[in-house]
Amino acid sequence: MPRRGHRHRPYRLSGGKLLHVLRDRAAQRQNMLCHWCGIEMRTDVEPNHPQFLTAEHLIPKHAGGKTRPGNIVAACRKCNNERHPEMNRSPQSAVVSYSCGDDRPHSPFAVLRKQNG
């Protein structure tokens, strides 16, 4: 019986191997069609070919997305590169600021202090 808390888990996938498995499963689920444009993807071509099968994060990793089955779809190289944030940065997108919430106080004591303040 293995020790509790043992760190070595050879049965778990991580890194690139996990992404490849998730990519292949997403491609099978999508019948080898690109999630964005619907063209048939191929694995028998060069990796820089526009129809090459790639894994795409629906919520990008830089925005907090994880490499999990629900966040990975299969996309062709062309669509994957077009969605890349560094490659399609424009002056308009530099002005946009993203907020993860409002600035209202969340503590009931802060609300009371503001009312009595």
C-alpha positions, 0 to 999 in steps of 0.5 A: 500500500502506498504511503499517504501523501506520497508525491510521486504519481506516475499515472498523472499527466502534466504539462505538454502530455496533458495538453496533447491528450486534451487536444486529441479528445477535443478533436475527436469530440468535434469530429476533427473540425475547427471550433472557430471556422469549422474546417477539417483539421489535419495531423499529417502536415507540418506544424506551421500548416494552417490546418494543423491541429492545435489546442486552444484555451477558451479562457486564455492562460494569461486571463486565468484559464486552466488546462482542463477538459472544459477549457480546451477546444481543438482549433486549426493553426490559423484560428489559434494564431489569429486569437493570440493576444500578442499577435492581434494587439491593436491601439483600441485594445490597449485602451480597454481595461478589464475589471474583476469586480466592483469597488463597493464595500463588501463588509456590512461594517464598511457600509454602516461606517459609510452611512454614519460617516 
